[in-house]
Amino acid sequence: MRLLKHLFAPSASRLFPEPLLRRVAAAIAASELRHSGEICFAVEPALPARAVWAGRQARAAAMDAFAHLRVWDTRANNGVLLYLLLADHRIEIVADRGFDGRVSAEQWRGVCQLVEDRLRAGDAEAAVLDGIEAISALLAEHYPRAEGDQDVNELPDLPRIL
């Protein structure tokens, strides 16, 4: 059954058309004015059939995306990936090692649950924007932007369709 979901996964560009991607990018850029962290949003419609057949799960795919998109490559090790795997209806958050001991797994899970609830309600835009806001609140708490800090954008704000 899971293989069929991946073979016939919904189109990411239909759920996230270009105007919505630009609004998400603007929300990420605005949120990063409040903290020194970096947020990346990525959507993957489906995994390759052989990966599904081998039992690959969303978490492993999110970890690969984290590495591929170089979310780990920030000065303060405070990049966060918000990853959506459409075929499995899974949200994953991968946070860099700078969050170890700062943000609990339960807090990240709460953000994922917020996004999942909004997606279930059929509002992809609100789901992603609320998720970005929740992540930004955690970043602002643990990596607040100090007065006089220069805005260094280490990662692209435009969401990635994988």
OpenMM code with the backbone's topology and positions (N, CA, C; nanometers):
from openmm import Vec3, app, unit

residues = "MET ARG LEU LEU LYS HIS LEU PHE ALA PRO SER ALA SER ARG LEU PHE PRO GLU PRO LEU LEU ARG ARG VAL ALA ALA ALA ILE ALA ALA SER GLU LEU ARG HIS SER GLY GLU ILE CYS PHE ALA VAL GLU PRO ALA LEU PRO ALA ARG ALA VAL TRP ALA GLY ARG GLN ALA ARG ALA ALA ALA MET ASP ALA PHE ALA HIS LEU ARG VAL TRP ASP THR ARG ALA ASN ASN GLY VAL LEU LEU TYR LEU LEU LEU ALA ASP HIS ARG ILE GLU ILE VAL ALA ASP ARG GLY PHE ASP GLY ARG VAL SER ALA GLU GLN TRP ARG GLY VAL CYS GLN LEU VAL GLU ASP ARG LEU ARG ALA GLY ASP ALA GLU ALA ALA VAL LEU ASP GLY ILE GLU ALA ILE SER ALA LEU LEU ALA GLU HIS TYR PRO ARG ALA GLU GLY ASP GLN ASP VAL ASN GLU LEU PRO ASP LEU PRO ARG ILE LEU".split()
positions = [
    Vec3(0.0821, -0.1192, 0.0000),
    Vec3(0.0000, 0.0000, 0.0000),
    Vec3(0.0871, 0.1264, 0.0000),
    Vec3(0.1933, 0.1267, 0.0824),
    Vec3(0.2803, 0.2439, 0.0893),
    Vec3(0.3483, 0.2691, -0.0451),
    Vec3(0.3875, 0.1632, -0.1119),
    Vec3(0.4513, 0.1782, -0.2422),
    Vec3(0.3576, 0.2496, -0.3396),
    Vec3(0.2306, 0.2137, -0.3384),
    Vec3(0.1337, 0.2795, -0.4268),
    Vec3(0.1195, 0.4277, -0.3938),
    Vec3(0.1224, 0.4604, -0.2670),
    Vec3(0.1141, 0.6018, -0.2277),
    Vec3(0.2314, 0.6805, -0.2840),
    Vec3(0.3470, 0.6197, -0.2878),
    Vec3(0.4654, 0.6877, -0.3394),
    Vec3(0.4652, 0.6925, -0.4925),
    Vec3(0.4145, 0.5882, -0.5545),
    Vec3(0.4076, 0.5871, -0.7004),
    Vec3(0.3077, 0.6903, -0.7532),
    Vec3(0.2014, 0.7141, -0.6761),
    Vec3(0.0958, 0.8065, -0.7190),
    Vec3(0.0826, 0.9240, -0.6230),
    Vec3(0.1945, 0.9734, -0.5773),
    Vec3(0.1967, 1.0850, -0.4814),
    Vec3(0.1438, 1.2126, -0.5463),
    Vec3(0.0838, 1.2988, -0.4646),
    Vec3(0.0348, 1.4265, -0.5181),
    Vec3(0.1506, 1.5149, -0.5633),
    Vec3(0.1204, 1.6036, -0.6524),
    Vec3(0.2201, 1.6967, -0.7037),
    Vec3(0.2536, 1.8018, -0.5990),
    Vec3(0.3807, 1.8194, -0.5733),
    Vec3(0.4227, 1.9216, -0.4772),
    Vec3(0.3938, 2.0610, -0.5311),
    Vec3(0.4100, 2.0794, -0.6608),
    Vec3(0.3871, 2.2127, -0.7167),
    Vec3(0.2394, 2.2486, -0.7208),
    Vec3(0.1526, 2.1497, -0.7169),
    Vec3(0.0089, 2.1803, -0.7109),
    Vec3(-0.0297, 2.2216, -0.5688),
    Vec3(0.0250, 2.1529, -0.4719),
    Vec3(-0.0041, 2.1869, -0.3326),
    Vec3(0.0701, 2.3137, -0.2907),
    Vec3(0.1890, 2.3346, -0.3470),
    Vec3(0.2719, 2.4510, -0.3142),
    Vec3(0.3085, 2.5247, -0.4434),
    Vec3(0.2140, 2.5983, -0.5011),
    Vec3(0.2444, 2.6726, -0.6244),
    Vec3(0.3447, 2.7846, -0.5971),
    Vec3(0.4016, 2.8361, -0.7036),
    Vec3(0.5073, 2.9380, -0.6944),
    Vec3(0.4695, 3.0575, -0.6057),
    Vec3(0.3480, 3.1137, -0.6166),
    Vec3(0.3145, 3.2273, -0.5287),
    Vec3(0.3195, 3.1902, -0.3795),
    Vec3(0.2768, 3.0690, -0.3480),
    Vec3(0.2828, 3.0245, -0.2088),
    Vec3(0.4277, 3.0065, -0.1651),
    Vec3(0.5108, 2.9515, -0.2509),
    Vec3(0.6524, 2.9346, -0.2171),
    Vec3(0.7170, 3.0700, -0.1892),
    Vec3(0.6791, 3.1712, -0.2653),
    Vec3(0.7336, 3.3060, -0.2415),
    Vec3(0.6858, 3.3619, -0.1079),
    Vec3(0.5596, 3.3348, -0.0721),
    Vec3(0.5090, 3.3813, 0.0583),
    Vec3(0.5808, 3.3095, 0.1730),
    Vec3(0.6089, 3.1815, 0.1557),
    Vec3(0.6841, 3.1062, 0.2571),
    Vec3(0.8249, 3.1631, 0.2687),
    Vec3(0.8882, 3.1909, 0.1563),
    Vec3(1.0231, 3.2497, 0.1585),
    Vec3(1.0214, 3.3838, 0.2312),
    Vec3(0.9195, 3.4659, 0.2067),
    Vec3(0.9092, 3.5956, 0.2742),
    Vec3(0.8901, 3.5768, 0.4246),
    Vec3(0.8117, 3.4759, 0.4631),
    Vec3(0.7907, 3.4484, 0.6061),
    Vec3(0.9207, 3.4034, 0.6715),
    Vec3(0.9981, 3.3215, 0.6025),
    Vec3(1.1275, 3.2770, 0.6562),
    Vec3(1.2204, 3.3969, 0.6718),
    Vec3(1.2279, 3.4805, 0.5685),
    Vec3(1.3152, 3.5987, 0.5743),
    Vec3(1.2748, 3.6917, 0.6888),
    Vec3(1.1460, 3.7145, 0.7047),
    Vec3(1.0989, 3.8022, 0.8130),
    Vec3(1.1283, 3.7410, 0.9493),
    Vec3(1.1110, 3.6106, 0.9614),
    Vec3(1.1346, 3.5458, 1.0906),
    Vec3(1.2818, 3.5514, 1.1289),
    Vec3(1.3694, 3.5442, 1.0292),
    Vec3(1.5128, 3.5420, 1.0581),
    Vec3(1.5654, 3.6785, 1.1010),
    Vec3(1.4820, 3.7804, 1.0950),
    Vec3(1.5208, 3.9109, 1.1498),
    Vec3(1.5129, 3.9115, 1.3023),
    Vec3(1.4433, 3.8115, 1.3591),
    Vec3(1.4241, 3.8022, 1.5039),
    Vec3(1.5284, 3.7162, 1.5742),
    Vec3(1.6049, 3.6395, 1.4994),
    Vec3(1.7000, 3.5458, 1.5598),
    Vec3(1.8177, 3.5267, 1.4659),
    Vec3(1.9195, 3.4554, 1.5133),
    Vec3(2.0371, 3.4317, 1.4297),
    Vec3(2.0368, 3.2934, 1.3664),
    Vec3(1.9263, 3.2205, 1.3822),
    Vec3(1.9161, 3.0874, 1.3236),
    Vec3(1.8787, 3.0924, 1.1771),
    Vec3(1.8792, 2.9756, 1.1145),
    Vec3(1.8442, 2.9621, 0.9735),
    Vec3(1.7375, 2.8535, 0.9591),
    Vec3(1.6344, 2.8848, 0.8816),
    Vec3(1.5252, 2.7908, 0.8581),
    Vec3(1.5228, 2.7540, 0.7106),
    Vec3(1.5031, 2.6261, 0.6848),
    Vec3(1.4901, 2.5765, 0.5494),
    Vec3(1.3635, 2.4906, 0.5447),
    Vec3(1.2809, 2.5117, 0.4432),
    Vec3(1.1607, 2.4305, 0.4232),
    Vec3(1.1767, 2.3522, 0.2940),
    Vec3(1.1546, 2.2211, 0.3003),
    Vec3(1.1674, 2.1350, 0.1832),
    Vec3(1.0485, 2.0398, 0.1758),
    Vec3(1.0001, 2.0198, 0.0537),
    Vec3(0.8886, 1.9289, 0.0269),
    Vec3(0.9378, 1.8218, -0.0693),
    Vec3(0.9102, 1.6994, -0.0342),
    Vec3(0.9429, 1.5877, -0.1235),
    Vec3(0.8129, 1.5143, -0.1532),
    Vec3(0.7741, 1.5078, -0.2803),
    Vec3(0.6473, 1.4412, -0.3116),
    Vec3(0.6474, 1.2934, -0.2726),
    Vec3(0.7534, 1.2223, -0.3082),
    Vec3(0.7594, 1.0783, -0.2832),
    Vec3(0.9035, 1.0320, -0.2851),
    Vec3(0.9242, 0.9162, -0.2279),
    Vec3(1.0557, 0.8518, -0.2336),
    Vec3(1.0600, 0.7607, -0.3558),
    Vec3(1.1793, 0.7321, -0.4065),
    Vec3(1.1893, 0.6364, -0.5172),
    Vec3(1.1354, 0.4994, -0.4743),
    Vec3(1.0802, 0.4271, -0.5690),
    Vec3(1.0183, 0.2968, -0.5391),
    Vec3(1.1145, 0.2034, -0.4665),
    Vec3(1.2402, 0.2010, -0.5094),
    Vec3(1.3356, 0.1097, -0.4450),
    Vec3(1.3608, 0.1480, -0.2992),
    Vec3(1.3539, 0.2781, -0.2679),
    Vec3(1.3722, 0.3224, -0.1295),
    Vec3(1.2530, 0.2800, -0.0441),
    Vec3(1.1340, 0.2911, -0.0992),
    Vec3(1.0135, 0.2487, -0.0265),
    Vec3(1.0184, 0.0987, -0.0054),
    Vec3(1.0546, 0.0261, -0.1109),
    Vec3(1.0633, -0.1205, -0.1028),
    Vec3(1.1635, -0.1628, 0.0043),
    Vec3(1.2714, -0.0857, 0.0196),
    Vec3(1.3742, -0.1164, 0.1191),
    Vec3(1.3328, -0.0718, 0.2602),
    Vec3(1.2183, -0.0065, 0.2727),
    Vec3(1.1697, 0.0331, 0.4042),
    Vec3(1.2174, 0.1700, 0.4508),
    Vec3(1.2681, 0.2496, 0.3616),
    Vec3(1.3174, 0.3836, 0.3986),
    Vec3(1.2020, 0.4674, 0.4531),
    Vec3(1.2277, 0.5344, 0.5639),
    Vec3(1.1249, 0.6143, 0.6303),
    Vec3(1.1517, 0.7634, 0.6120),
    Vec3(1.0524, 0.8428, 0.6450),
    Vec3(1.0600, 0.9882, 0.6281),
    Vec3(1.1762, 1.0484, 0.7067),
    Vec3(1.2029, 0.9988, 0.8249),
    Vec3(1.3103, 1.0560, 0.9067),
    Vec3(1.4447, 1.0441, 0.8355),
    Vec3(1.4720, 0.9279, 0.7777),
    Vec3(1.5981, 0.9086, 0.7063),
    Vec3(1.6052, 0.9993, 0.5837),
    Vec3(1.4936, 1.0148, 0.5144),
    Vec3(1.4903, 1.1041, 0.3981),
    Vec3(1.5137, 1.2483, 0.4411),
    Vec3(1.4574, 1.2870, 0.5551),
    Vec3(1.4776, 1.4232, 0.6070),
    Vec3(1.6238, 1.4453, 0.6446),
    Vec3(1.6858, 1.3461, 0.7035),
    Vec3(1.8280, 1.3583, 0.7384),
    Vec3(1.9131, 1.3750, 0.6125),
    Vec3(1.8793, 1.3014, 0.5086),
    Vec3(1.9512, 1.3156, 0.3816),
    Vec3(1.9304, 1.4550, 0.3230),
    Vec3(1.8078, 1.5039, 0.3285),
    Vec3(1.7782, 1.6388, 0.2773),
    Vec3(1.8542, 1.7435, 0.3578),
    Vec3(1.8620, 1.7252, 0.4879),
    Vec3(1.9362, 1.8167, 0.5760),
    Vec3(2.0815, 1.8282, 0.5288),
    Vec3(2.1400, 1.7135, 0.4967),
    Vec3(2.2790, 1.7126, 0.4497),
    Vec3(2.2902, 1.7693, 0.3085),
    Vec3(2.2033, 1.7245, 0.2203),
    Vec3(2.2072, 1.7676, 0.0801),
    Vec3(2.1874, 1.9191, 0.0664),
    Vec3(2.0959, 1.9746, 0.1454),
    Vec3(2.0673, 2.1185, 0.1393),
    Vec3(2.1647, 2.2006, 0.2239),
    Vec3(2.2556, 2.1320, 0.2899),
    Vec3(2.3612, 2.1947, 0.3716),
    Vec3(2.3039, 2.2806, 0.4853),
    Vec3(2.1956, 2.2353, 0.5439),
    Vec3(2.1352, 2.3079, 0.6555),
    Vec3(2.2294, 2.3068, 0.7758),
    Vec3(2.3162, 2.2098, 0.7816),
    Vec3(2.4150, 2.1981, 0.8893),
    Vec3(2.5267, 2.3015, 0.8777),
    Vec3(2.5367, 2.3671, 0.7636),
    Vec3(2.6517, 2.4518, 0.7342),
    Vec3(2.6280, 2.5980, 0.7749),
    Vec3(2.6058, 2.6196, 0.9037),
    Vec3(2.5894, 2.7561, 0.9558),
    Vec3(2.6941, 2.7797, 1.0641),
    Vec3(2.7311, 2.9043, 1.0816),
    Vec3(2.8366, 2.9374, 1.1788),
    Vec3(2.8040, 2.8886, 1.3193),
    Vec3(2.6816, 2.9086, 1.3627),
    Vec3(2.6440, 2.8732, 1.5000),
    Vec3(2.5806, 2.7348, 1.5106),
    Vec3(2.5840, 2.6571, 1.4026),
    Vec3(2.5227, 2.5237, 1.4024),
    Vec3(2.3779, 2.5301, 1.4481),
    Vec3(2.3051, 2.6301, 1.3945),
    Vec3(2.1667, 2.6506, 1.4371),
    Vec3(2.0697, 2.6535, 1.3194),
    Vec3(2.0943, 2.5687, 1.2211),
    Vec3(2.0017, 2.5536, 1.1097),
    Vec3(1.8940, 2.4525, 1.1450),
    Vec3(1.7734, 2.4766, 1.0906),
    Vec3(1.6593, 2.3879, 1.1147),
    Vec3(1.5916, 2.3590, 0.9820),
    Vec3(1.5691, 2.2307, 0.9546),
    Vec3(1.4969, 2.1891, 0.8355),
    Vec3(1.3559, 2.1472, 0.8733),
    Vec3(1.2579, 2.2071, 0.8079),
    Vec3(1.1180, 2.1647, 0.8170),
    Vec3(1.0926, 2.0861, 0.6881),
    Vec3(1.0708, 1.9561, 0.7003),
    Vec3(1.0643, 1.8646, 0.5859),
    Vec3(0.9267, 1.8005, 0.5795),
    Vec3(0.8683, 1.7998, 0.4604),
    Vec3(0.7377, 1.7397, 0.4386),
    Vec3(0.7495, 1.6331, 0.3307),
    Vec3(0.7129, 1.5101, 0.3642),
    Vec3(0.7078, 1.4002, 0.2676),
    Vec3(0.5606, 1.3752, 0.2364),
    Vec3(0.5172, 1.4226, 0.1197),
    Vec3(0.3748, 1.4207, 0.0854),
    Vec3(0.3147, 1.2808, 0.0829),
    Vec3(0.3817, 1.1857, 0.0213),
    Vec3(0.3250, 1.0513, 0.0051),
    Vec3(0.2935, 0.9862, 0.1392),
    Vec3(0.3756, 1.0104, 0.2394),
    Vec3(0.3543, 0.9507, 0.3717),
    Vec3(0.2789, 1.0430, 0.4672),
    Vec3(0.2498, 1.1647, 0.4232),
    Vec3(0.1872, 1.2646, 0.5110),
    Vec3(0.2685, 1.2804, 0.6394),
    Vec3(0.3999, 1.2954, 0.6231),
    Vec3(0.4897, 1.3050, 0.7389),
    Vec3(0.5610, 1.4389, 0.7385),
    Vec3(0.5702, 1.4967, 0.8562),
    Vec3(0.6468, 1.6179, 0.8817),
    Vec3(0.7638, 1.5762, 0.9696),
    Vec3(0.8806, 1.6217, 0.9342),
    Vec3(0.9997, 1.5962, 1.0149),
    Vec3(1.0738, 1.7276, 1.0349),
    Vec3(1.1318, 1.7434, 1.1507),
    Vec3(1.2192, 1.8562, 1.1776),
    Vec3(1.3560, 1.7998, 1.2108),
    Vec3(1.4571, 1.8509, 1.1405),
    Vec3(1.5946, 1.8140, 1.1702),
    Vec3(1.6651, 1.9421, 1.2109),
    Vec3(1.7155, 1.9428, 1.3325),
    Vec3(1.7843, 2.0601, 1.3863),
    Vec3(1.9323, 2.0282, 1.4033),
    Vec3(2.0133, 2.1268, 1.3776),
    Vec3(2.1583, 2.1093, 1.3876),
    Vec3(2.2007, 2.0897, 1.5328),
    Vec3(2.3250, 2.0512, 1.5499),
    Vec3(2.3776, 2.0156, 1.6834),
    Vec3(2.3788, 2.1317, 1.7816),
    Vec3(2.3666, 2.2537, 1.7353),
    Vec3(2.3601, 2.3678, 1.8256),
    Vec3(2.2366, 2.3679, 1.9146),
    Vec3(2.1379, 2.2853, 1.8810),
    Vec3(2.0153, 2.2770, 1.9601),
    Vec3(2.0203, 2.1678, 2.0656),
    Vec3(2.1252, 2.0844, 2.0630),
    Vec3(2.1377, 1.9779, 2.1622),
    Vec3(2.1323, 2.0369, 2.3026),
    Vec3(2.0420, 1.9847, 2.3845),
    Vec3(2.0286, 2.0327, 2.5218),
    Vec3(1.9523, 2.1634, 2.5341),
    Vec3(1.9088, 2.2204, 2.4247),
    Vec3(1.8339, 2.3464, 2.4286),
    Vec3(1.6860, 2.3254, 2.3992),
    Vec3(1.6571, 2.2500, 2.2943),
    Vec3(1.5188, 2.2247, 2.2539),
    Vec3(1.4962, 2.0745, 2.2623),
    Vec3(1.3902, 2.0364, 2.3318),
    Vec3(1.3641, 1.8936, 2.3521),
    Vec3(1.2944, 1.8319, 2.2307),
    Vec3(1.3009, 1.7018, 2.2241),
    Vec3(1.2325, 1.6282, 2.1176),
    Vec3(1.0822, 1.6543, 2.1236),
    Vec3(1.0295, 1.6707, 2.2441),
    Vec3(0.8871, 1.6984, 2.2604),
    Vec3(0.8496, 1.8348, 2.2030),
    Vec3(0.9372, 1.9329, 2.2183),
    Vec3(0.9101, 2.0651, 2.1621),
    Vec3(0.9087, 2.0590, 2.0093),
    Vec3(1.0061, 1.9901, 1.9502),
    Vec3(1.0065, 1.9751, 1.8054),
    Vec3(0.8838, 1.8980, 1.7598),
    Vec3(0.8479, 1.7943, 1.8336),
    Vec3(0.7290, 1.7145, 1.7988),
    Vec3(0.6032, 1.8005, 1.8042),
    Vec3(0.5974, 1.8945, 1.8990),
    Vec3(0.4833, 1.9856, 1.9069),
    Vec3(0.4702, 2.0709, 1.7812),
    Vec3(0.5824, 2.1151, 1.7276),
    Vec3(0.5797, 2.1928, 1.6031),
    Vec3(0.5292, 2.1033, 1.4892),
    Vec3(0.5802, 1.9815, 1.4819),
    Vec3(0.5350, 1.8883, 1.3779),
    Vec3(0.3843, 1.8637, 1.3890),
    Vec3(0.3357, 1.8466, 1.5098),
    Vec3(0.1930, 1.8217, 1.5308),
    Vec3(0.1087, 1.9402, 1.4855),
    Vec3(0.1555, 2.0602, 1.5130),
    Vec3(0.0872, 2.1813, 1.4683),
    Vec3(0.0740, 2.1823, 1.3155),
    Vec3(0.1826, 2.1528, 1.2465),
    Vec3(0.1817, 2.1513, 1.1004),
    Vec3(0.0901, 2.0399, 1.0491),
    Vec3(0.1005, 1.9223, 1.1092),
    Vec3(0.0167, 1.8097, 1.0674),
    Vec3(-0.1312, 1.8418, 1.0833),
    Vec3(-0.1679, 1.9049, 1.1941),
    Vec3(-0.3078, 1.9393, 1.2182),
    Vec3(-0.3600, 2.0357, 1.1116),
    Vec3(-0.2803, 2.1352, 1.0773),
    Vec3(-0.3221, 2.2330, 0.9755),
    Vec3(-0.3311, 2.1670, 0.8374),
    Vec3(-0.2377, 2.0757, 0.8081),
    Vec3(-0.2429, 2.0053, 0.6792),
    Vec3(-0.3681, 1.9183, 0.6707),
    Vec3(-0.4016, 1.8511, 0.7805),
    Vec3(-0.5220, 1.7681, 0.7832),
    Vec3(-0.6470, 1.8522, 0.7598),
    Vec3(-0.6445, 1.9762, 0.8061),
    Vec3(-0.7571, 2.0667, 0.7866),
    Vec3(-0.7624, 2.1189, 0.6431),
    Vec3(-0.6604, 2.0875, 0.5635),
    Vec3(-0.6613, 2.1250, 0.4233),
    Vec3(-0.6006, 2.2602, 0.3914),
    Vec3(-0.5267, 2.3164, 0.4847),
    Vec3(-0.4687, 2.4493, 0.4615),
    Vec3(-0.3162, 2.4403, 0.4647),
    Vec3(-0.2574, 2.4074, 0.3494),
    Vec3(-0.1127, 2.3900, 0.3403),
    Vec3(-0.0389, 2.5190, 0.3746),
    Vec3(-0.0905, 2.6318, 0.3307),
    Vec3(-0.0234, 2.7587, 0.3567),
    Vec3(-0.0172, 2.7882, 0.5064),
    Vec3(-0.1306, 2.7775, 0.5743),
    Vec3(-0.1321, 2.8014, 0.7185),
    Vec3(-0.0434, 2.7005, 0.7907),
    Vec3(-0.0420, 2.5767, 0.7436),
    Vec3(0.0396, 2.4731, 0.8068),
    Vec3(0.1860, 2.5131, 0.8067),
    Vec3(0.2356, 2.5506, 0.6906),
    Vec3(0.3772, 2.5840, 0.6788),
    Vec3(0.4091, 2.7152, 0.7504),
    Vec3(0.3261, 2.8154, 0.7322),
    Vec3(0.3527, 2.9445, 0.7966),
    Vec3(0.3460, 2.9334, 0.9487),
    Vec3(0.2510, 2.8566, 1.0008),
    Vec3(0.2446, 2.8359, 1.1460),
    Vec3(0.3659, 2.7577, 1.1953),
    Vec3(0.4101, 2.6594, 1.1167),
    Vec3(0.5294, 2.5834, 1.1530),
    Vec3(0.6530, 2.6720, 1.1565),
    Vec3(0.6662, 2.7586, 1.0579),
    Vec3(0.7795, 2.8513, 1.0546),
    Vec3(0.7754, 2.9444, 1.1743),
    Vec3(0.6572, 2.9927, 1.2076),
    Vec3(0.6445, 3.0821, 1.3233),
    Vec3(0.6820, 3.0095, 1.4529),
    Vec3(0.6385, 2.8847, 1.4673),
    Vec3(0.6712, 2.8081, 1.5883),
    Vec3(0.8215, 2.7814, 1.5976),
    Vec3(0.8829, 2.7476, 1.4857),
    Vec3(1.0276, 2.7267, 1.4846),
    Vec3(1.0986, 2.8581, 1.5164),
    Vec3(1.0510, 2.9670, 1.4598),
    Vec3(1.1112, 3.0987, 1.4842),
    Vec3(1.1048, 3.1366, 1.6316),
    Vec3(0.9951, 3.1032, 1.6968),
    Vec3(0.9829, 3.1336, 1.8399),
    Vec3(1.0906, 3.0591, 1.9190),
    Vec3(1.1146, 2.9329, 1.8837),
    Vec3(1.2197, 2.8561, 1.9519),
    Vec3(1.3572, 2.9135, 1.9206),
    Vec3(1.3786, 2.9518, 1.7959),
    Vec3(1.5069, 3.0112, 1.7583),
    Vec3(1.5284, 3.1449, 1.8305),
    Vec3(1.4246, 3.2258, 1.8379),
    Vec3(1.4370, 3.3560, 1.9046),
    Vec3(1.4670, 3.3388, 2.0538),
    Vec3(1.4142, 3.2326, 2.1123),
    Vec3(1.4400, 3.2050, 2.2544),
    Vec3(1.5855, 3.1638, 2.2772),
    Vec3(1.6379, 3.0798, 2.1886),
    Vec3(1.7707, 3.0230, 2.2106),
    Vec3(1.8826, 3.0923, 2.1330),
    Vec3(1.8475, 3.1591, 2.0249),
    Vec3(1.9458, 3.2311, 1.9437),
    Vec3(1.8915, 3.3696, 1.9066),
    Vec3(1.8635, 3.4526, 2.0073),
    Vec3(1.8069, 3.5845, 1.9761),
    Vec3(1.9077, 3.6694, 1.8993),
    Vec3(1.8554, 3.7533, 1.8154),
    Vec3(1.9411, 3.8463, 1.7408),
    Vec3(1.9740, 3.9620, 1.8344),
    Vec3(2.1017, 3.9843, 1.8542),
    Vec3(2.1465, 4.0941, 1.9395),
    Vec3(2.1407, 4.2242, 1.8604),
    Vec3(2.1173, 4.3324, 1.9309),
    Vec3(2.1136, 4.4619, 1.8645),
    Vec3(2.2483, 4.4869, 1.7978),
    Vec3(2.2428, 4.5302, 1.6745),
    Vec3(2.3655, 4.5561, 1.6003),
    Vec3(2.4155, 4.4370, 1.5211),
    Vec3(2.3568, 4.3182, 1.5444),
    Vec3(2.3948, 4.2011, 1.4643),
    Vec3(2.3597, 4.2259, 1.3190),
    Vec3(2.4501, 4.1914, 1.2320),
    Vec3(2.4227, 4.2029, 1.0900),
    Vec3(2.3372, 4.0852, 1.0455),
    Vec3(2.2480, 4.1116, 0.9527),
    Vec3(2.1635, 4.0062, 0.8986),
    Vec3(2.2425, 3.9285, 0.7947),
    Vec3(2.2952, 3.8144, 0.8362),
    Vec3(2.3702, 3.7283, 0.7457),
    Vec3(2.2806, 3.6096, 0.7127),
    Vec3(2.2380, 3.6026, 0.5889),
    Vec3(2.1501, 3.4942, 0.5461),
    Vec3(2.2367, 3.3811, 0.4922),
    Vec3(2.2544, 3.2772, 0.5732),
    Vec3(2.3455, 3.1686, 0.5376),
    Vec3(2.2807, 3.0615, 0.4493),
    Vec3(2.1479, 3.0564, 0.4499),
    Vec3(2.0767, 2.9570, 0.3692),
    Vec3(1.9700, 3.0275, 0.2853),
    Vec3(1.9421, 2.9781, 0.1671),
    Vec3(1.8350, 3.0385, 0.0868),
    Vec3(1.7008, 3.0284, 0.1587),
    Vec3(1.6196, 3.1317, 0.1449),
    Vec3(1.4876, 3.1316, 0.2093),
    Vec3(1.3814, 3.0622, 0.1250),
    Vec3(1.4021, 3.0540, -0.0049),
    Vec3(1.3037, 2.9933, -0.0938),
    Vec3(1.2932, 2.8437, -0.0649),
    Vec3(1.1719, 2.7955, -0.0410),
    Vec3(1.1530, 2.6522, -0.0159),
    Vec3(1.2034, 2.5678, -0.1327),
    Vec3(1.2385, 2.4458, -0.1006),
    Vec3(1.2922, 2.3542, -0.2017),
    Vec3(1.1932, 2.2421, -0.2256),
    Vec3(1.1655, 2.2147, -0.3515),
    Vec3(1.0878, 2.0978, -0.3906),
    Vec3(1.1910, 1.9926, -0.4332),
    Vec3(1.1963, 1.8829, -0.3616),
    Vec3(1.2986, 1.7804, -0.3877),
    Vec3(1.2494, 1.6760, -0.4862),
] * unit.nanometer
topology = app.Topology()
chain = topology.addChain("A")
for resn in residues:
    res = topology.addResidue(resn, chain)
    for name in ("N", "CA", "C"):
        topology.addAtom(name, app.Element.getBySymbol(name[0]), res)
